[in-house]
Amino acid sequence: MKVGLQLYTVREKFMEDPVNTLKTMSEIGYRYAETYNHNSDNEIKCFGYTSRELRRLSEDTGVKIISAHLGCYERATAMIRNLDHMKRTAEYYADAGCRYLVLAAEYFTSVDNVYSSCEAYNKVGEICRSNGLKFLYHNHFWDFKKVDGKAIMDIIVEGTSPDLVGIQEDAYWVSRGMIDPIEVIHRYGTRVKCLHQKDFPASEKEHMNIWSKLDESRFVTSDEVDQAVRHEEFTEIGTGILDIQGLIDAGNAVNAEYVFLEQDYTKLDIFDSIRLSFENYKKMKGLEI
């Protein structure tokens, strides 16, 4: 797999100086990036750039932007059903040079919501395919909550076409739901196109089970998740307790193409943080560095 960086990791630096931020990433060793847009239902442009400007930013800095996260919290359910909006979004990111269009999260509110979203994902996947993109769903811990006797992620995988919908497995969030992320990669096989990674600190091991702070019998909201997550529960790659090498091996076994570092929070200067993770990635086997 190739190593990339989710730009949410360097969000503050990027908003201050996008060019120098990407150049610093490139100097550290990151050659691939994934964008984010938390207002993607209202604004197609990412960071205010036209698609050609975003492509030029990538070309000028040596960091290829190959994936894009769409996130708008509870509004995602309506966004993915707005097919005209999704068509224009896919056209924008295809013109910017991306390969993947990723739904960052959906906060499901009912069992019917889960099943109807599978239909919507197939439709969005068809739009993406016609524009040379692959549509992916990015998981969180709540996607492994059981409804109708099955994990939500199992319903998504079974209810969508492999030709239209892939998975971006976030191994950290799978682990926070007390599910084995390596087993999940093997379970979904070639549906897993890329990974998100961060590490979990040993000092916080007693807090690994995020459901201990939430009611698993209910569908969670974004506010509830924000209140349950603590900044101390994140650490750099190779400094925590997750089996990063095992995850890389599993990703390679199913032909996943990229692993993106997404360091939501850190105690370090953010450039020191991503440098430490990259240096630890260099010690791993099976990565194109």
C-alpha positions, 0 to 999 in steps of 0.5 A: 500500500501507498502512504497518504495523509488525510488533510484534516490532520493538518487542518489548522496549518492548511487553512493558514498556508495550504501551499507550504503545508503540502510542501512540508508534507512532501518533504517529510515523505507524504506523496498522497493526500485526502481532502475533507469538506464538512459542509459538503451538502452546501458547498461543492468546492473544497477549501474554496478552490475550483477543481482546476485550482485544486489540481494545480495545488497538488501538482505544484507541491508534489502531493497528489490529492487522490481522495476526497471526504464528504462530511456533513454530520446528520445532513449526510442522509439528505445529501446522498439522496440529492443525486443532482448535487452528488453528480456535480460533486463527482464531476468536481472531484474527477476534474480535480484528479481524485480517484475516490469519493468517500462518505465520511459518515452517516448518522443513521436514525432507524433500521429503514434509514440503513436499508434505504441508504444502501440504495442511495449508495448504489446510485451515488456509486453509479454516478461516481463510476460514470465519472471515473471515481470509486465511491467509498463508505468510511466507517466509525464504531457505530457502524458495527452496532447490530440492527435487524440481527446484523452489524450495520456495516454487514448490511451495507456490504451485502446491500450494495454492489461491489462494482459501485461501492467500496469500503474505507476501513478506519481501523481505529474506530473499528477497534473503539467498538471492540471489534477486531479490525484485521478480521473486518478487513479479511471479512470484506476482502477486496471491498476494502480499497484503502485504510484510515489509521491512527493509534491508541495510547496504552495509557488509555487502554481502559477507555478503549470501549467507547460504547461504555460511554454511550447507549448501544441500544440507540442510534448515536448522534454527532453531539453524543459522539463528540462528548464521548471522544477525548483528545487523550485517546489518540496517539501517533502511529507505532506509539500505541497498542494497535497492531499497525503491521498486522493491519498493513499486512491485512490491507495488502492481502486484499489489495487495498491501495492506500493507507491514510494517516488521520491524526485527529488530535495530538499533544505534539506540534502537528508537523512533528506528529506526522513526521513521527508517524511517517518515521514509524511507517518506514519501519513497517513492511509492505508499504511504498515509502 
